[in-house]
Amino acid sequence: MGRKGLKAPVRCAVVGYGAAHIFGRAHGRWIDATPDLEWAAVCDRDPERLDAAKEEFPQLETYESVTDMLSRADIDLISIVTPHFTHAPISIECMKAGRHVICDKAMCLSVAEADAMIDAAEKNDVMLAIFHARRHDGNFRAIKEAVHSGQIGDVFHIELTAGGYGRPRDWWYSKKALGGGAFYYWGPHAIDWVLDLVRERIKGVTGFYHKRVWHDIDQEDQVRAIMLFENGCVADVSHSHIAAIGKPLWRILGTKGAILDTGSGGNKGYQEQIAGPSGGSFQMVQIGDDGRKSVDVPYKESDWLTYYMEIADHLLRDGPVPVTGEDGRRTIAVFEAAEKSSKTGKTEAVAYE
């Protein structure tokens, strides 16, 4: 018997079945592919989206209101896949009702909201996990293995870059009050990857935010966060809507080598497949007594299902939470420090818990 007397199968619900990316469908399919979990219900305020879910997955109970679902549905675990500004209130309502919660990234819009979510989990003795499942992308898994096994020595410099040149689309992600800003789309993946690679405290963050071109869009055109860790490693993360020339996704320097990765194919099949096939490779240079050696290192399989398997293991067998609320909070704290720094012109401290 697991946490709070849970027994398999753990009955699960997904809140959010929006049409933009249909992440809710992906969560439900991962749930159903996980031994000991059962996808039982879906909630969305749009009746047409509920009809779409019911048509493809007839076994689902459907609800238009989270409050209604909490009062009527026999569920233990709720995955919240809704716009960022709703994450904190929906998560807290579910946890106060005694349900375990998985909250999609970005966890929320502020450190204050993250603190309130973590506090609700503790007070109601329920799990709060953040869905940073992109740690399981095939390219990142291979990079992480190379870095943590010391194949390029001690890492002292990381660059992680994404974006291009184009006007952001008109939707909630592009409204700062709803999405959080330009860093909150791809940035949660990027910051979480860096924090998973460099497991040190951050001494300070220097941020640079640009608003130069898309003045009719309510968010930044380009954002950048430079993190200095206590071991001296520097990580430079940027995302742009005004980058007319791009850069590789990853450039990592170590004392005995380096890694360069375009990321092409690293998350192939995400949302559509339970696990992604391995495909692609990154370049690794190693410096040794016999000189310089360059090799292509193949990506690993993208094992996204592992996240939900670890959730089941925590709820039923007391395993660790794969990504805790505190983990998610650190990403939000980096965003806050970067934006504050962009305004003060100074390096800012991260609000650690």
C-alpha positions in Angstrom: 0.0 0.0 0.0 1.4 3.4 -1.0 1.1 7.0 0.0 -2.1 7.8 1.9 -3.2 4.2 1.5 -3.2 4.3 -2.3 -3.5 1.0 -4.2 -3.1 0.3 -7.9 -4.4 1.4 -10.2 -4.1 5.0 -9.2 -7.0 6.8 -10.9 -5.9 9.9 -12.8 -7.4 13.0 -14.4 -6.1 15.5 -16.8 -7.1 19.2 -16.6 -6.7 20.9 -19.9 -7.3 19.4 -23.3 -6.7 22.5 -25.4 -6.4 22.4 -29.2 -3.1 24.3 -29.6 -0.7 21.4 -28.9 -3.1 19.0 -27.2 -0.6 18.4 -24.4 -3.5 17.0 -22.3 -3.8 14.1 -24.8 -0.1 13.4 -24.5 -0.3 13.3 -20.7 -3.3 11.0 -20.8 -1.5 8.6 -23.2 1.5 8.5 -20.9 -0.7 7.8 -18.0 -2.5 4.9 -19.7 0.9 3.4 -20.8 2.1 3.4 -17.2 1.6 0.2 -15.2 -0.4 1.0 -12.0 -2.0 4.2 -13.4 -5.4 4.6 -15.0 -6.6 7.6 -17.0 -10.2 8.1 -15.7 -11.2 11.7 -16.3 -10.6 14.8 -18.3 -11.6 18.4 -17.5 -11.8 21.4 -19.9 -14.0 24.4 -19.9 -14.5 24.0 -23.7 -17.3 21.4 -24.4 -15.9 20.9 -27.9 -12.5 19.8 -26.5 -14.3 17.4 -24.1 -16.2 15.9 -27.0 -12.8 15.4 -28.9 -11.4 13.6 -25.8 -14.4 11.5 -25.4 -14.5 10.5 -29.1 -11.0 9.2 -29.0 -11.0 7.9 -25.4 -14.6 6.7 -24.7 -13.8 5.5 -21.2 -13.2 9.0 -19.9 -15.5 10.9 -17.5 -15.7 14.5 -18.7 -16.0 17.7 -16.6 -16.2 21.4 -17.5 -15.2 22.5 -14.0 -12.3 21.5 -11.7 -14.5 22.2 -8.7 -17.2 19.9 -10.1 -14.7 17.2 -10.9 -13.2 17.3 -7.4 -16.6 16.9 -5.8 -17.8 14.1 -8.0 -14.9 12.1 -9.5 -13.1 9.2 -7.9 -9.6 10.3 -8.7 -6.3 10.3 -6.8 -3.8 12.1 -9.1 -4.4 15.2 -11.3 -2.2 16.4 -14.1 -2.7 20.1 -14.8 -2.0 21.0 -18.4 -3.4 24.6 -18.6 -2.1 28.1 -19.3 0.7 29.2 -16.9 -1.4 31.8 -15.0 -3.9 29.1 -13.9 -1.3 26.6 -12.6 -1.1 27.9 -9.1 -4.8 28.4 -8.4 -5.8 25.0 -9.9 -3.0 23.1 -8.3 -3.8 24.6 -4.9 -7.5 23.8 -5.2 -6.7 20.2 -6.1 -4.2 19.8 -3.3 -6.6 21.3 -0.8 -9.1 18.6 -1.9 -6.5 15.9 -1.0 -5.4 15.1 -4.6 -1.8 14.5 -5.7 -0.8 17.0 -8.4 1.5 17.0 -11.5 1.8 20.6 -12.8 3.1 21.2 -16.3 6.0 23.6 -16.8 6.4 26.5 -16.3 5.3 25.7 -12.7 3.8 29.2 -12.2 4.4 32.9 -12.8 6.3 33.8 -9.6 8.3 32.5 -6.6 5.4 33.6 -4.4 3.1 31.4 -6.3 5.6 28.5 -6.1 5.9 28.9 -2.4 2.1 28.8 -2.0 1.9 25.6 -4.1 4.7 23.9 -2.1 3.0 25.0 1.2 -0.4 23.6 0.0 1.3 20.2 -0.7 2.9 20.1 2.7 -0.2 21.1 4.6 -2.4 18.6 2.8 0.2 15.8 2.8 0.0 15.3 -1.0 2.6 15.1 -3.8 3.4 18.1 -5.9 5.5 17.2 -9.0 6.5 19.5 -11.9 6.4 18.1 -15.4 9.9 18.7 -16.5 9.9 15.5 -18.6 12.1 16.9 -21.3 15.0 15.7 -19.1 14.2 12.5 -20.9 14.9 13.8 -24.4 17.4 11.6 -26.2 20.0 14.2 -26.9 19.9 15.6 -23.3 20.2 12.1 -21.8 23.3 11.5 -23.9 24.8 14.9 -23.0 24.1 14.4 -19.3 25.7 11.0 -19.3 28.9 12.4 -21.0 29.1 15.4 -18.6 28.4 13.5 -15.4 30.8 10.7 -16.2 33.6 13.2 -16.7 34.2 12.6 -20.3 35.0 16.3 -21.0 36.5 17.0 -17.5 35.1 19.7 -15.2 32.5 21.7 -17.0 33.0 25.5 -16.7 31.0 27.0 -19.5 27.6 26.2 -21.0 25.7 28.0 -23.8 22.1 27.0 -24.5 20.3 29.0 -27.3 17.1 28.7 -29.2 14.8 30.9 -31.2 14.8 32.6 -34.6 13.4 35.7 -36.3 9.6 36.1 -36.5 6.6 37.7 -34.8 5.2 35.6 -32.0 1.7 34.3 -32.7 -1.3 35.9 -31.0 -2.3 33.6 -28.1 -2.0 33.5 -24.3 1.7 32.6 -24.4 2.4 36.0 -25.9 0.6 37.9 -23.2 3.0 38.5 -20.3 0.3 38.5 -17.6 -0.9 35.1 -18.7 2.3 33.3 -19.9 5.0 35.0 -17.9 7.0 36.5 -20.7 9.3 35.2 -23.5 11.4 33.1 -21.1 8.4 31.0 -20.0 7.8 29.1 -23.3 11.1 27.2 -24.0 13.0 28.6 -21.1 11.6 26.2 -18.4 13.2 23.3 -20.4 16.5 25.2 -20.8 16.9 26.3 -17.2 15.9 22.9 -15.9 18.4 21.2 -18.1 21.2 23.4 -16.9 20.2 22.9 -13.2 20.2 19.2 -13.8 23.7 19.3 -15.4 25.3 21.7 -12.8 24.1 20.6 -9.4 25.5 23.6 -7.6 23.9 26.6 -6.0 23.8 29.8 -8.1 25.8 32.7 -6.9 24.0 35.2 -9.1 22.1 35.8 -12.3 22.7 38.6 -14.8 19.8 39.2 -17.2 19.3 41.1 -20.5 15.8 41.7 -21.9 15.3 43.3 -25.3 12.2 44.9 -26.7 13.2 46.1 -30.2 10.9 44.9 -33.0 7.5 43.4 -32.1 6.0 46.3 -30.3 2.4 45.1 -30.7 3.3 41.9 -28.7 3.1 42.0 -24.9 6.3 40.3 -24.1 10.0 40.6 -24.7 11.6 40.0 -28.1 14.8 38.4 -26.7 15.7 37.3 -23.2 19.0 36.1 -21.8 20.1 34.8 -18.4 23.8 34.3 -17.4 24.1 32.2 -14.3 27.3 32.0 -12.2 27.4 28.8 -10.0 29.3 28.5 -6.8 31.8 26.1 -8.4 32.7 28.8 -11.0 30.7 27.3 -13.9 28.9 29.9 -16.1 25.7 29.1 -18.0 24.4 31.4 -20.7 20.8 30.8 -21.7 19.0 32.8 -24.3 15.8 32.7 -26.3 15.0 35.1 -29.2 12.3 36.1 -31.6 14.7 38.5 -33.3 17.7 36.3 -34.0 18.3 36.5 -37.8 21.2 34.1 -37.5 21.1 31.1 -35.1 23.5 29.1 -33.0 23.8 25.5 -32.0 21.4 24.4 -29.2 24.3 23.4 -26.9 27.9 24.4 -26.6 29.6 23.0 -23.4 33.2 23.5 -22.5 35.1 21.3 -20.0 38.7 21.2 -18.8 39.3 18.1 -21.0 37.0 18.6 -23.9 33.8 20.1 -25.3 30.3 19.2 -26.6 28.5 20.8 -29.6 24.9 19.8 -30.3 22.3 21.1 -32.7 19.5 19.2 -30.9 18.1 18.0 -34.3 16.0 15.0 -33.6 16.6 15.0 -29.9 12.9 15.1 -29.0 11.5 13.5 -32.1 8.0 12.1 -31.5 7.4 14.2 -28.4 3.6 14.3 -27.6 2.8 11.7 -30.3 4.8 8.8 -29.0 5.2 7.2 -25.6 9.0 7.0 -26.2 11.0 8.6 -28.9 13.4 6.7 -31.1 17.1 7.4 -30.9 18.2 9.5 -33.8 21.0 12.0 -34.3 24.2 12.7 -32.5 26.3 15.4 -31.0 30.0 16.2 -31.5 32.3 15.6 -28.6 35.9 16.7 -28.5 38.3 15.1 -25.9 41.8 16.3 -25.1 44.1 13.7 -23.7 47.8 12.7 -23.6 47.5 11.4 -27.1 46.1 14.8 -28.4 42.7 15.9 -29.6 40.0 13.4 -30.6 36.6 14.2 -32.1 33.8 11.7 -32.0 30.1 11.7 -32.8 28.1 10.5 -29.9 24.7 9.0 -30.7 21.6 10.2 -28.9 19.8 7.9 -26.6 16.1 6.9 -26.8 13.8 9.6 -25.5 12.2 7.8 -22.5 9.5 10.2 -21.5 7.3 7.5 -20.1 9.9 7.1 -17.3 8.6 10.3 -15.7 5.1 8.8 -15.1 6.6 5.4 -14.1 8.6 7.3 -11.4 5.4 9.0 -10.3 3.7 5.7 -9.8 6.7 4.4 -8.0 6.5 7.3 -5.6 2.8 7.1 -4.9 2.7 3.3 -4.5 6.2 2.3 -3.3 7.6 5.4 -1.7 10.2 6.2 -4.4 11.4 9.7 -4.9 9.4 12.4 -6.7 11.0 12.7 -10.1 10.8 16.6 -10.2 9.7 18.2 -6.9 8.0 21.5 -6.4 11.3 22.8 -5.0 12.9 21.8 -8.3 10.3 23.7 -10.3 10.6 26.7 -8.0 14.3 27.1 -8.7 13.6 27.6 -12.4 11.0 30.3 -11.6 13.5 31.9 -9.2 16.1 32.1 -12.1 13.5 33.9 -14.3 12.7 36.4 -11.5 16.4 37.1 -10.9 17.1 37.5 -14.6 14.2 40.0 -15.1 15.1 42.0 -12.0 18.8 42.1 -13.2 17.6 43.4 -16.6 16.0 46.4 -14.9 18.7 47.1 -12.2 21.7 46.5 -14.4 23.2 44.4 -11.6 23.8 40.7 -11.0 21.0 39.5 -8.8 20.7 36.7 -6.2 18.4 33.8 -6.7 15.6 33.5 -4.2 16.4 30.1 -2.8 13.9 28.4 -0.6 
